[in-house]
Amino acid sequence: MSSGTVMSVNTGSRQQNPAPNSLDTGIHKGPVDHAVEIRDPGMRGDGPGSGVIGDYIGDDRHHGGEHQAVYAFAREELDHWESELGLTIPPGTFGENLTIGDYDVDSALLGEIWRIGEVRLQVTGARTPCRTFAAVMQQQGWVKTFTQRARTGAYLRVLEAGEVKAGMDLTVEFRPDHGITVSQSFRAATTQQSLLPEMVAAEPYLHPELRRRVEQALARP
């Protein structure tokens, strides 16, 4: 199976949101130099939000919970944006908990399972850029630019808890045969909604919000 490396584990403390009239946020993340416990945070709004101990989620109506317990982003994709924007982009800048090297996170399939040490994580879907992310980046039209790129990183749910630290191997121990990638699911939900009916191929692995969108698309005459 394919493998990669955890380049860093990133957490964010509670800070004022740079977007006006918004809840406090933990999007300002940075690497930690020790092992971090990862566990299932439970349903959105009923638990700590993040599946990463020490990480803060402010808007728990729209972020966190079991289907968005952990957020992973490829280091190579951060490198792309460094070149594109002419900026230095340290790990955690995009709000990711896991910065992954040597693995194409956006080509991960919905439902595939990663093992990192004793931790098992399952890919649930794509990240949707929000106004807080735009305010952090301070780039004109950032949400549109990021959306058009359609390489958003992946949300994951926690199947087996444990500790993760920088330098650990990531092994893909299960990959479904439906062929629907994180990037494809994002485009179906945003810029290419004509793709929504095709998402039914990954039906057992669709997170609730995308499943609802697919059902609505299939119900249209």
N, C-alpha and C positions, 0 to 999 in steps of 0.2 A: 504493500500500500504506500501511497504518497506520504511524505513527511516534510516537516518544516521545523522551525526553531522559535521558541518564545524569546524575542529580543528584549522585552521588558514587560513588567506587570505595573500598571499605572492606576493610581487612585486619586480622587479629588475630594477635598474638604468643602464644607459649606462656605460659599462666598456670594457676594452680591452679584446679581445677574447683570451683565453689560447691556442686555436688551431692556429698554424702558418698560416700566410697569409689568415686570415679570417676576416670578418667584425666584428665590435664591437658587443657586445652581452648584453642581459639582463637576461641571464640564471642564474646569481648569485642572486637568490631571497631569501627574508627573510620575516618573518611575520610582519604585521603592526598592530598597536594597536587601530585602528579606523575603522569605516565603510568605505568601498571602493565602488565607483560607478562602475557598470558593464553595458556596453551597446554594441550594435552591431557596430563593427569597420568598416563595409563595406567590399567591395571587397579587396582581397589581393593586395597590392601594391598601392592602391588608398587612403588608410586612415591611421590611427595610428598604424595599425597592431594588437595590443592587444585590447581585449575587456575590459580590466581592467585598469581603470584610474590610472596613475602613474607607469604603467609597460612599459618597453622598449623592442621593437623587432628590431634587427639590420638587419637581412637577411629577408626582407619582400617579397622576391621572393619565399621563401620556407617555411616560417612560418607566422602564424597569418592570419588575414582575417576572413570573416564571418564563415567559417567552422572550424576554429581553434581559435575562439575568446577567449576561456577560456580552461585551461588545469587543470584537476583534477587527483589526485593520492591518493591512500588509505594509511592512516597512518600504517595500519597493513602490507602493502607491504614494506614500508620503514623499519618497524621493522624486516621483513624477511632479508632485505639486511644488516641491522646492524649486525644481528647474522651471516650471511653468510660471510661478509667482515671483521668483527671485528672492525667496525667503529661506531662512533656516527653520525647519519644522521638527522640533524634538519629539520623541515618543510621548504620546498622551495628548498632543495638541488638538487632535480631532475628537477628543473625549473618549478614546478607546481604552479599554481595560487591558487588552493584550495586544502588543505590537508584535506581529508575526513576520519572520523572515523566511525566505526560500519556499514560500507556499502562496499560490494565487487564491487568496481568500474569496475574491469575487467570483471565481469559477467553482467554488464549493457548491455542492448540490444541496437543495433543501432536504433536510433529514439525515445528512451524513453525520457520522459520529467521529469526534476527535478524542484521542486519549493523550493526556499530558500527565505523566506520572500516574498517580492513582485517580486522577480526575477524569471523568468522561463528560463531554459536552456534545450537544446536538444542535446543528445549524437550523435556525428557525426562519430566518429571512433577512431582509435588507434594512439598513438604517435610512430613515427619511430626514433630510436636512430641515432644520427649524430656524426660527429667528434668533435663538440664543447662539447657535452655531455661526450664523451670519454675523452677529455682533462680535463674536470672538475673533473671527477671521478678518473683519474690517476690509473686505474686498467688495467693490461695487458689483452688485448682481451675483453675489456668491451662491445663493441657493439655486439660481438658474444654472450657473456654471457647473456646480457640483452635480446637479441633476442630469445635465446633458452628458456628463462624463459617465454616469451610471455605474460607477465603481465605488460602492458605498461602505464596504466592509460588511461584516456579518454579525447578527445577533445570535446568541446561543442560549439554550436552556441547560440546566445542570442535571445530568443523569446520576452521577456519582460524585459526592463531595470529596474534598481533600485540599492539599496545599500545592500552589504553583509558584515558581520563581523563575527569574531570568536565566536563560541558558538551557532550560529543559526542552526536550524533544517533543514535537507534536506529531503524532501518527494518526492517519486516517484509518480507522479500523473497520468502518462500514461505509459504503457508498451505494445509495439506491440506484436503480436502473432507469429512472424516468427522464434523466438528462436536464432537468430544470435547475439552472444555476441561480445563485443569489442575484447576480446582475440582471438576468432575464426577468426574475420576479419583480425587481424594482422597476424596470422599464414597463412591465405590464401594468403596474399600479400607477404609473406616472405618465411618461411620454408616449407609450405605445399601448394604450388600453385595448387595442384590437387583439393583443396577445393574451388577455385575461382567460378566454376559454381554454387556451392551451395549458394553463396552470392546473387544470383538473387532473393532469397526468401525475401530479405530485400531491394529490388530495390528502393522503394520510399524513402529510408533513406540513400542510399549510397552517400558518398561525391564524388565529380567529379572524383578524381584520382582513387579511388577504382572502381567506375562505369566503367571507361575506361578499367581498367584491366580485369574486369568481361566480358565486351563486347568482348575484344580481345580473351579471353579464350573460349567464346562461339562460336566465329567465326572460330576457328581452326577446320580443318577437323578431 
